[in-house]
């Protein structure tokens, strides 16, 4: 048997299931071969070794149910093993208490400030490593479909299966997801409400920081945030409602700083104005509300109450804080 014949005999053909509809090809391949890297996927697509319905495709191709995916032998050992964090029964119970809403497809958490969504340099404890404890009766491990900064609290949605992951990811890419944040900022924005249309660019390549940029700058990405002042304490502090219309890294933090009203506790963007006497040394940014198209139809609306440090700060300033509304799945016809 020649080397070519041996390779052909080891070719794998997988049929795209209904639950994998609209899944990207690269995600599909990682689902069935968890160790494969993005670089390997790109090479296999570029050389035509991976094919969908007999045709050459790109890694970003969206799959349709019933399509046949031709997969050559792949090096599953090329990627590191996922970092799983073992939780004891008390820790698992505490994690379960964060659940705001749960159905067969969706899990929504009230992420506490200080808990990272994913791992990274210097981050040993993160939500992604704890997701096994949130599987409950589902057959698949929950999947992250969006992120919150480590210091940001509030509504975080997870997919409970691959079908839901694809649908929710599509909702975030399009205009089928609306987010509202609360921020306590230093100073008073002028005007009291408006739109921040200010492109942003990353600082330091893969670094997390962003900075304002001109529209024609290399690496600049459009970033738009609507804001309004809910209340204020003179010109010292303001409570803002923020509605991001795009989803850039640190968009709200950079936009608030650009208004010259940085978020209280946000040292990287507020500098010397980050901390004030009598307030906790934590970032005062909260993902208050998420409205998103549900994978099975309708619109899911979820709110999360402000965490203790933000609630304490707003109360000390004399502001009245409304309670979060109960979760609502509106099955509109």
BASE-174446 format. One record per residue: residue in three letters; y, z, x of N, C-alpha, C in turn. Coordinates in steps of 0.05 Angstrom, whole numbers, padded with zeros to 5 digits, always signed. Atoms other than C-alpha are relative to their C-alpha. Example, Ala and Ser with C-alpha at 12.3 -4.5 7.8 and 13.67 -1.06 7.14 Angstrom:
# residues 2
ALA-00024+00000+00018-00090+00156+00246+00024+00000+00018/SER-00024-00001-00016-00021+00143+00273+00022+00014-00015/
***
This chain:
# residues 333
UNK-00024+00000+00017+00000+00000+00000+00025+00000+00018/UNK-00025+00001-00016+00068-00019+00028+00018+00022-00008/UNK-00020-00021+00006+00127+00029+00031+00014-00006-00027/UNK-00013+00008+00025+00160-00011-00025-00018+00006-00024/UNK+00019-00006+00022+00097-00006-00069-00002+00030-00005/UNK+00002-00029+00003+00093+00069-00056+00025+00011-00014/UNK-00025-00009+00013+00166+00078-00076+00000-00007-00029/UNK+00001+00009+00028+00156+00037-00139-00019+00018-00016/UNK+00019-00017+00015+00096+00080-00158+00011+00027-00006/UNK-00012-00026+00004+00139+00142-00153+00025+00000-00017/UNK-00023+00002+00018+00195+00116-00197-00004+00015-00025/UNK+00001-00017+00024+00211+00160-00256+00017-00014-00021/UNK-00016+00010+00021+00235+00136-00323+00003+00021-00022/UNK-00006-00020+00020+00268+00184-00371+00015-00012-00023/UNK-00014+00009+00024+00290+00171-00442+00021+00020-00009/UNK-00022-00017+00008+00357+00199-00463-00005+00011-00028/UNK+00005-00013+00026+00347+00249-00520+00026+00001-00017/UNK-00023-00003+00017+00393+00260-00579+00019+00021+00010/UNK-00016-00022-00010+00417+00325-00548+00015-00008+00025/UNK-00013+00009-00025+00438+00286-00486+00020-00023-00005/UNK-00019+00022+00007+00482+00236-00524+00027+00006+00012/UNK-00026-00001-00013+00547+00222-00487+00002+00017+00025/UNK+00000-00014-00025+00526+00262-00427+00005-00019+00023/UNK-00004+00017-00023+00550+00234-00361-00026-00003+00015/UNK+00025+00005-00015+00496+00203-00318-00004+00021+00022/UNK+00003-00019-00022+00510+00250-00259-00010+00027-00011/UNK+00009-00025+00012+00502+00311-00305-00029-00002-00009/UNK+00028+00005+00009+00438+00281-00334-00019+00002+00023/UNK+00017-00001-00024+00409+00272-00264-00003+00029+00010/UNK+00001-00028-00010+00427+00343-00244-00016+00018-00019/UNK+00015-00015+00019+00396+00369-00308-00030-00002+00006/UNK+00028+00004-00004+00329+00338-00291-00009+00003+00029/UNK+00005-00004-00029+00335+00345-00215+00022+00019+00010/UNK-00022-00019-00006+00377+00409-00204+00009+00000+00029/UNK-00008-00001-00028+00378+00402-00128+00015-00024+00010/UNK-00013+00024-00009+00410+00333-00125+00030+00004+00003/UNK-00029-00003-00005+00480+00329-00096+00015-00024-00012/UNK-00017+00022+00011+00538+00287-00122+00000-00023+00020/UNK+00001+00021-00019+00537+00248-00057-00024-00017-00002/UNK+00025+00016+00003+00465+00228-00066+00001-00016-00026/UNK-00002+00014+00026+00478+00209-00139+00018-00025+00004/UNK-00018+00023-00005+00536+00164-00117-00014-00022+00016/UNK+00014+00020-00017+00493+00130-00064-00021-00014-00017/UNK+00022+00012+00015+00435+00118-00112+00012-00019-00021/UNK-00013+00018+00019+00483+00087-00163+00011-00024+00014/UNK-00013+00022-00015+00520+00046-00111-00020-00021+00009/UNK+00021+00019-00010+00455+00016-00084-00018-00010-00023/UNK+00015+00010+00023+00427+00003-00154-00027+00013-00004/UNK+00026-00013+00003+00368+00050-00147-00003+00015-00026/UNK+00000-00011+00027+00388+00087-00210+00011-00021-00019/UNK-00009+00020+00020+00393+00042-00271-00003+00012-00028/UNK+00001-00008+00029+00406+00053-00345-00004-00025-00016/UNK+00007+00024+00016+00374+00004-00393-00002-00024+00017/UNK+00004+00022-00018+00358-00039-00333+00024-00010+00015/UNK-00025+00010-00012+00431-00045-00310+00010+00020+00021/UNK-00014-00017-00019+00470-00019-00251+00022+00015-00014/UNK-00020-00017+00014+00516+00038-00271+00014+00017+00020/UNK-00015-00019-00017+00567+00086-00243-00009+00029-00008/UNK+00008-00027+00005+00556+00161-00239+00013+00012-00025/UNK-00015-00010+00023+00608+00172-00294-00008-00013-00026/UNK+00009+00013+00024+00571+00128-00344-00009+00020-00022/UNK+00009-00017+00022+00562+00160-00413-00026-00012-00012/UNK+00026+00008+00009+00491+00157-00439-00003+00000-00030/UNK+00005+00002+00028+00466+00138-00508-00029+00007-00006/UNK+00028-00007+00006+00403+00165-00543-00018-00024+00000/UNK+00019+00022-00001+00342+00123-00531+00001-00017+00025/UNK-00002+00016-00024+00366+00092-00466-00020+00010+00021/UNK+00018-00007-00022+00317+00090-00408+00015+00002+00026/UNK-00013-00004-00026+00341+00118-00342-00021-00002+00022/UNK+00019+00004-00022+00305+00093-00280+00010+00017+00024/UNK-00008-00019-00021+00305+00147-00226-00020-00003+00024/UNK+00018+00001-00023+00277+00137-00155-00006+00028+00010/UNK+00004-00026-00012+00249+00195-00114+00026+00011+00011/UNK-00025-00012-00009+00306+00243-00101-00005+00027+00014/UNK+00004-00024-00015+00314+00301-00052+00010+00025-00015/UNK-00009-00023+00016+00316+00361-00099+00008+00024+00016/UNK-00006-00024-00017+00323+00410-00041+00027-00002+00013/UNK-00025+00005-00014+00390+00382-00020+00023+00017-00008/UNK-00022-00017+00009+00433+00432-00059-00009+00029+00001/UNK+00006-00028-00001+00437+00507-00053-00009+00011-00027/UNK+00009-00012+00025+00403+00551-00105+00024+00014-00013/UNK-00021-00013+00015+00448+00577-00160+00000+00030+00006/UNK-00002-00029-00004+00473+00648-00146-00002+00015-00026/UNK+00005-00015+00024+00443+00690-00201+00005+00030+00006/UNK-00006-00028-00004+00470+00761-00208-00018+00016-00019/UNK+00018-00016+00016+00418+00811-00232+00017+00023-00013/UNK-00014-00022+00014+00447+00859-00285-00020+00020-00010/UNK+00017-00020+00012+00417+00924-00306+00005+00000-00030/UNK-00001+00000+00029+00408+00940-00380+00028+00007-00010/UNK-00027-00009+00008+00476+00975-00385+00020-00022+00005/UNK-00019+00022-00007+00513+00918-00350-00004-00023-00019/UNK+00006+00022+00019+00478+00866-00395+00011+00007-00027/UNK-00011-00008+00027+00498+00906-00457+00030-00002+00000/UNK-00029+00002-00002+00570+00910-00433+00009-00029-00001/UNK-00006+00029+00000+00570+00834-00421-00002-00011-00029/UNK+00004+00010+00028+00543+00822-00492+00022+00009-00018/UNK-00023-00010+00016+00601+00864-00520+00024-00019+00001/UNK-00022+00018-00003+00648+00809-00496-00002-00024-00019/UNK+00003+00023+00018+00620+00759-00547+00017+00003-00024/UNK-00017+00002+00024+00671+00740-00600-00013-00016-00022/UNK+00012+00018+00020+00630+00687-00634-00026-00012+00012/UNK+00025+00011-00010+00559+00659-00629-00014-00015-00023/UNK+00018+00015+00019+00519+00604-00665-00020-00015+00018/UNK+00021+00013-00015+00463+00557-00644+00011-00017+00023/UNK-00011+00018-00020+00510+00514-00602+00022+00012+00017/UNK-00025-00009-00013+00570+00555-00582-00001+00031+00004/UNK-00003-00029-00006+00583+00623-00549+00029+00003+00009/UNK-00027-00005-00008+00654+00649-00544+00003+00028+00010/UNK-00004-00026-00012+00673+00707-00498+00029+00007+00001/UNK-00027-00011-00007+00734+00751-00489-00002+00008+00029/UNK+00003-00005-00029+00736+00746-00413+00020+00021+00009/UNK-00019-00020-00010+00766+00808-00381+00016-00010+00025/UNK-00015+00006-00024+00821+00801-00329-00014+00011+00024/UNK+00013-00010-00024+00793+00807-00259-00027-00011+00004/UNK+00027+00012-00002+00726+00773-00273+00003-00030+00005/UNK-00001+00028-00006+00721+00706-00239-00019-00016-00018/UNK+00018+00017+00016+00692+00649-00280-00022-00011+00017/UNK+00020+00010-00018+00656+00619-00220+00003+00013+00027/UNK-00001-00011-00027+00639+00639-00149+00018-00017+00018/UNK-00017+00013-00020+00678+00619-00087+00003+00017+00024/UNK-00004-00015-00024+00702+00644-00021+00009+00028-00007/UNK-00007-00028+00004+00703+00720-00023-00006+00011-00028/UNK+00006-00009+00027+00678+00723-00095-00030+00003-00003/UNK+00028-00006+00002+00611+00757-00101-00009+00004-00029/UNK+00007-00006+00028+00613+00775-00175+00016-00019-00018/UNK-00013+00020+00017+00628+00721-00226-00017-00005-00025/UNK+00013+00005+00025+00611+00701-00297-00023-00020+00002/UNK+00020+00021-00003+00572+00639-00277-00027+00012+00009/UNK+00024-00012-00010+00522+00683-00241-00013+00019-00020/UNK+00010-00019+00020+00512+00727-00303-00010-00013-00025/UNK+00005+00014+00026+00498+00674-00355-00028+00003-00010/UNK+00028-00005+00010+00423+00688-00358+00000+00023-00020/UNK+00000-00023+00018+00441+00753-00393+00012-00007-00027/UNK-00012+00009+00025+00477+00713-00447-00016-00022-00014/UNK+00016+00021+00011+00420+00666-00463-00010+00008-00028/UNK+00010-00011+00026+00395+00710-00521-00025-00016-00008/UNK+00024+00014+00010+00345+00669-00563-00001-00030+00007/UNK-00002+00028-00006+00367+00601-00537-00021-00009+00021/UNK+00019+00011-00019+00320+00556-00497+00013-00008+00026/UNK-00014+00008-00024+00374+00537-00447+00020+00022+00008/UNK-00020-00018-00010+00420+00578-00403+00028-00010-00009/UNK-00027+00009+00007+00493+00577-00427+00013-00016+00022/UNK-00014+00017-00020+00538+00526-00393+00030+00003-00003/UNK-00029-00001+00000+00611+00533-00373+00011-00028-00007/UNK-00013+00025+00006+00654+00478-00403+00030+00000+00005/UNK-00027-00002-00010+00722+00503-00383+00003+00026+00016/UNK-00004-00022-00019+00752+00556-00337+00025+00016-00008/UNK-00024-00016-00001+00801+00613-00336+00003+00012+00028/UNK-00004-00013-00026+00833+00640-00273-00010+00028+00000/UNK+00011-00027-00003+00805+00705-00247+00018+00021-00013/UNK-00018-00021+00010+00867+00744-00267+00008-00004-00029/UNK-00006+00006+00027+00872+00712-00336-00022+00011-00019/UNK+00018-00011+00020+00840+00746-00396-00002-00019-00024/UNK+00000+00013+00026+00819+00719-00464-00023-00020-00006/UNK+00021+00017+00012+00781+00664-00500-00012-00020+00020/UNK+00015+00018-00017+00728+00628-00460-00025-00010-00015/UNK+00022+00011+00015+00678+00581-00493-00022-00010+00018/UNK+00024+00009-00014+00607+00566-00469-00017-00017-00019/UNK+00019+00016+00016+00557+00514-00492-00028+00012+00003/UNK+00027-00012-00001+00487+00538-00510-00022-00021+00003/UNK+00019+00021-00005+00453+00471-00501+00015-00025+00011/UNK-00012+00024-00013+00464+00403-00468+00017-00017-00019/UNK-00015+00015+00020+00486+00369-00532+00028+00012-00004/UNK-00025-00014+00004+00540+00422-00543+00018-00003+00024/UNK-00016+00003-00025+00562+00417-00470+00014-00026+00001/UNK-00012+00026+00000+00574+00343-00476+00023-00002-00021/UNK-00020+00001+00022+00611+00350-00543+00025+00016+00007/UNK-00023-00017-00006+00655+00407-00520+00016-00012+00024/UNK-00014+00013-00022+00671+00372-00454+00017-00023-00009/UNK-00015+00022+00011+00693+00311-00493+00024+00010-00016/UNK-00023-00012+00015+00737+00355-00538+00022+00008+00019/UNK-00020-00009-00019+00772+00384-00477+00013-00024+00014/UNK-00011+00024-00012+00781+00314-00447+00020-00013-00018/UNK-00017+00013+00020+00812+00288-00511+00021+00020-00011/UNK-00020-00017+00013+00860+00321-00559-00012+00017-00022/UNK+00015-00015+00020+00807+00359-00599-00002+00029+00007/UNK-00001-00029-00008+00822+00426-00565+00029+00008+00003/UNK-00028-00011-00002+00887+00466-00573-00002+00029+00009/UNK+00001-00027-00012+00900+00528-00531+00028+00013-00002/UNK-00025-00015+00000+00952+00582-00539-00004+00024+00019/UNK+00001-00023-00019+00967+00633-00484+00024+00018-00006/UNK-00022-00019-00001+01010+00695-00482+00006+00007+00029/UNK-00008-00008-00027+01050+00711-00420+00024+00019-00002/UNK-00024-00018-00003+01097+00769-00403+00012-00009+00026/UNK-00013+00011-00024+01147+00739-00355+00025+00017+00008/UNK-00023-00014-00011+01203+00766-00311+00024-00017-00005/UNK-00023+00016+00007+01270+00743-00338-00002-00012-00028/UNK-00002+00012+00026+01290+00704-00399+00004-00030+00003/UNK-00003+00029-00002+01279+00628-00405+00024-00010-00016/UNK-00022+00013+00014+01339+00586-00424-00005-00030+00001/UNK-00002-00011+00027+01332+00554-00474-00025+00018-00006/UNK+00021-00018+00008+01287+00603-00511-00026-00014-00007/UNK+00024+00015+00005+01238+00549-00529+00004-00029+00008/UNK-00003+00028-00009+01223+00478-00506-00025-00010+00011/UNK+00022+00013-00013+01178+00433-00467+00005-00002+00030/UNK-00002+00003-00029+01164+00435-00393-00017-00025+00007/UNK+00013+00025-00008+01147+00364-00370+00005-00003+00030/UNK-00004-00001-00029+01138+00374-00295-00027-00005+00014/UNK+00024+00006-00015+01084+00340-00253-00006+00021+00021/UNK+00008-00020-00019+01044+00385-00207-00019-00013+00021/UNK+00018+00009-00021+01008+00373-00141-00013+00024+00014/UNK+00014-00022-00014+00957+00415-00104+00013+00004+00028/UNK-00009-00007-00026+00978+00451-00041-00024+00005+00018/UNK+00022-00005-00018+00931+00447+00018-00026-00012-00008/UNK+00025+00014+00006+00880+00398-00008-00016+00014-00021/UNK+00018-00013+00019+00824+00438-00039+00010+00028-00008/UNK-00010-00026+00007+00867+00500-00044+00007+00002-00029/UNK-00004-00004+00029+00880+00531-00112+00030-00002-00008/UNK-00029+00000+00007+00957+00531-00108+00009-00027-00008/UNK-00013+00025+00007+00999+00478-00141+00030+00004+00002/UNK-00029-00001-00002+01073+00460-00135+00012-00023-00016/UNK-00013+00022+00014+01123+00418-00174+00001-00025+00018/UNK+00000+00025-00016+01123+00345-00153+00015-00021-00016/UNK-00012+00023+00012+01160+00281-00167-00023-00018-00011/UNK+00021+00016+00014+01123+00231-00213-00013-00020+00019/UNK+00012+00020-00018+01113+00182-00156-00011+00012+00026/UNK+00011-00012-00023+01090+00233-00105-00030-00004+00001/UNK+00029+00002-00003+01020+00224-00077-00013+00026-00009/UNK+00015-00023+00010+00972+00270-00113+00013+00013-00024/UNK-00013-00012+00023+01021+00286-00169-00015-00007-00025/UNK+00014+00003+00026+00989+00296-00238+00019+00009-00022/UNK-00016-00007+00023+01025+00297-00305-00008+00028-00010/UNK+00005-00027+00011+01032+00368-00332+00021+00007-00020/UNK-00018-00005+00022+01063+00387-00398-00007+00025-00014/UNK+00004-00025+00014+01071+00455-00430+00023+00005-00020/UNK-00019-00009+00020+01106+00474-00495+00002+00031+00001/UNK-00003-00029+00000+01134+00545-00497+00020+00009-00021/UNK-00020-00012+00017+01172+00591-00543+00000+00030+00005/UNK-00003-00029-00005+01198+00662-00535-00006+00015-00026/UNK+00008-00017+00023+01164+00711-00582+00017+00024-00003/UNK-00017-00024+00000+01207+00770-00562+00010+00003+00028/UNK-00010-00005-00028+01248+00794-00503+00015+00027+00001/UNK-00014-00025-00005+01278+00857-00473+00024-00007+00017/UNK-00024+00009-00014+01348+00834-00456-00006-00025+00016/UNK+00007+00022-00018+01344+00787-00397-00020+00008+00021/UNK+00019-00010-00020+01294+00829-00359-00028-00011-00003/UNK+00028+00008+00005+01228+00810-00392+00000-00017-00026/UNK+00004+00015+00024+01205+00759-00443-00030-00004-00005/UNK+00027+00005+00009+01141+00750-00482-00002-00028-00010/UNK+00001+00029+00006+01123+00676-00484-00026-00008-00013/UNK+00023+00014+00010+01075+00635-00525-00001-00027+00014/UNK+00002+00025-00016+01050+00577-00481-00022-00017-00012/UNK+00019+00020+00011+01015+00514-00507-00003-00022+00021/UNK+00004+00022-00019+00988+00471-00450-00010-00025-00014/UNK+00009+00026+00011+00982+00398-00469-00016-00016+00020/UNK+00018+00011-00021+00948+00381-00403-00013+00024+00013/UNK+00016-00022-00012+00900+00422-00361-00001+00000+00030/UNK-00001+00000-00029+00923+00424-00289-00005+00028+00011/UNK+00005-00025-00014+00904+00478-00239+00026+00017+00000/UNK-00022-00018+00000+00950+00538-00249+00025-00011-00014/UNK-00023+00013+00013+00993+00497-00296+00020+00020-00012/UNK-00018-00019+00013+01021+00555-00336+00015+00017+00020/UNK-00012-00017-00021+01034+00597-00275+00022-00015+00015/UNK-00020+00016-00015+01070+00541-00238+00024-00007-00018/UNK-00022+00007+00018+01110+00521-00300+00018+00023-00006/UNK-00017-00024+00005+01133+00592-00315+00018+00005+00024/UNK-00016-00004-00025+01155+00598-00242+00023-00020+00001/UNK-00020+00021+00000+01192+00532-00249+00023+00005-00019/UNK-00021-00008+00019+01230+00561-00308+00017+00022+00011/UNK-00013-00024-00013+01252+00617-00261-00006+00025-00016/UNK+00010-00024+00014+01213+00665-00305-00030+00003+00006/UNK+00029-00002-00008+01148+00678-00266-00015+00021-00016/UNK+00017-00019+00014+01090+00714-00298-00002+00026+00015/UNK+00001-00027-00012+01091+00789-00285-00028+00004+00012/UNK+00025-00005-00014+01038+00807-00234-00012-00024+00015/UNK+00011+00024-00012+01028+00736-00209+00013-00004+00028/UNK-00012+00000-00026+01043+00747-00135+00002-00027+00013/UNK-00002+00026-00013+01027+00676-00110+00023-00017-00010/UNK-00021+00016+00011+01079+00646-00156+00026+00016-00005/UNK-00024-00016+00005+01127+00704-00169+00012+00012+00025/UNK-00010-00011-00025+01134+00729-00098+00009+00029-00004/UNK-00010-00027+00001+01178+00791-00094+00005+00010-00029/UNK-00005-00008+00028+01188+00790-00170-00026+00006-00015/UNK+00026-00002+00013+01114+00797-00184-00005+00027-00014/UNK+00006-00027+00010+01113+00872-00195+00026+00015-00008/UNK-00023-00016+00009+01159+00919-00233-00010+00028-00005/UNK+00008-00028+00004+01158+00994-00237-00007+00006-00029/UNK+00010-00007+00026+01119+01021-00295-00020-00019-00012/UNK+00019+00020+00010+01074+00960-00303-00024-00002+00019/UNK+00024+00003-00016+01003+00949-00279+00003-00024+00019/UNK-00001+00022-00020+00995+00906-00217-00022-00020-00006/UNK+00019+00020+00008+00955+00854-00255+00016-00023-00012/UNK-00014+00022+00012+00973+00785-00279+00000+00003-00030/UNK-00004-00004+00029+01000+00787-00350-00001-00027-00014/UNK+00004+00025+00013+00971+00722-00376-00027+00001-00015/UNK+00022-00004+00018+00923+00719-00435-00005-00025-00017/UNK+00008+00023+00017+00885+00662-00469-00004+00011-00028/UNK-00001-00012+00026+00902+00683-00539-00017-00014-00021/UNK+00012+00015+00022+00874+00627-00582-00011-00027+00009/UNK+00011+00027-00005+00829+00566-00579-00009-00012-00027/UNK+00009+00016+00023+00820+00514-00633-00013-00025+00010/UNK+00015+00022-00013+00767+00463-00617-00020-00012-00020/UNK+00020+00014+00017+00723+00411-00652-00028+00012+00007/UNK+00027-00011-00003+00654+00442-00663-00020-00022+00005/UNK+00019+00021-00006+00595+00402-00635-00014-00011-00025/UNK+00015+00009+00024+00563+00398-00705+00020-00007-00023/UNK-00020+00007+00020+00628+00383-00742+00018+00023-00008/UNK-00019-00021+00007+00689+00421-00766+00016+00009+00024/UNK-00018-00011-00021+00739+00461-00725-00005+00030+00003/UNK+00004-00028-00006+00725+00528-00692+00026+00012+00010/UNK-00025-00013-00008+00785+00575-00687-00006+00029+00008/UNK+00007-00026-00011+00779+00637-00643+00025+00013+00012/UNK-00022-00015-00013+00830+00691-00623-00012+00024+00014/UNK+00008-00024-00015+00824+00748-00573+00024+00019+00002/UNK-00022-00019-00003+00865+00812-00573+00008+00003+00029/UNK-00010-00004-00027+00909+00826-00513-00016+00022+00014/UNK+00014-00021-00015+00874+00867-00458+00018+00025+00003/UNK-00016-00025-00001+00896+00939-00446+00026-00001+00016/UNK-00024+00000-00017+00945+00925-00389+00023-00016-00013/UNK-00021+00016+00013+00982+00871-00429+00009+00014-00025/UNK-00007-00015+00024+00980+00911-00493+00019+00024+00006/UNK-00017-00023-00009+01009+00972-00456+00028-00010+00007/UNK-00026+00010-00009+01065+00930-00426+00017-00009-00024/UNK-00015+00010+00023+01085+00896-00491+00009+00023-00018/UNK-00007-00024+00017+01084+00962-00529+00022+00015+00013/UNK-00020-00015-00014+01126+00996-00476+00028-00013-00002/UNK-00025+00015+00003+01179+00942-00486+00009-00001-00029/UNK-00008-00001+00028+01180+00955-00561-00009-00024-00016/UNK+00009+00023+00014+01144+00891-00581-00022+00007-00019/UNK+00021-00004+00019+01099+00888-00642-00022-00021+00005/UNK+00022+00019-00008+01031+00857-00625-00019-00004-00024/UNK+00019+00006+00022+00991+00823-00681-00029+00001+00010/UNK+00028+00000-00007+00916+00834-00682-00012-00028-00002/UNK+00014+00026+00001+00869+00776-00670-00012-00004-00027/UNK+00013+00007+00025+00845+00740-00731-00030-00003+00004/UNK+00029+00003-00002+00770+00737-00746-00006-00029+00006/UNK+00008+00028-00006+00733+00675-00720-00003-00016-00026/UNK+00001+00017+00023+00736+00617-00767-00012-00027+00007/UNK+00011+00027-00003+00692+00554-00770+00006-00015-00025/UNK-00010+00015+00023+00727+00507-00817-00015-00027-00001/UNK+00016+00025+00003+00676+00454-00840+00015-00019-00018/UNK-00015+00019+00017+00727+00405-00865-00015-00026-00004/UNK+00014+00025+00007+00700+00345-00901+00016-00024+00009/
***
